[in-house]
Amino acid sequence: MSDWIWIAVICLAAYEVIEHLVFPLIFALVNRKKPSPSGPQGMVGKTCVVKEWGADSGKVLFNSELWNAVGEEPLSPNRKAVIRRVEGLTLVVEPLDERV
């Protein structure tokens, strides 16, 4: 009877090592070069909506949050823009070409 207990303990230990060490290591190695879907890297290329705009800066709405934004071209309110890069807490945007 004690042989079955040792076999069960060894199987449980092997399962735990595979589940908590081997699988996460394989997952990390496979996904290490994929870009992050969140944070500043995940914002680049997404669209936002202009809420206020002055000469070259204003406020845009992205994911229900109001962000400071700058751009080289003037934008009108309620127009869509594309996020080109993130500089601190400021988004660099350009108008979305809606003809495509």
ABEGO torsion letter per residue (X at the ends): XAAAAAAAAAAAAAAAAAAAAAAAAAAAAAAAABBBABEAAAABGBBBBBABBBAABEBBBBGGBBBBBBBABBBBBGBBBBBABBBEABBBBBBBBAAX
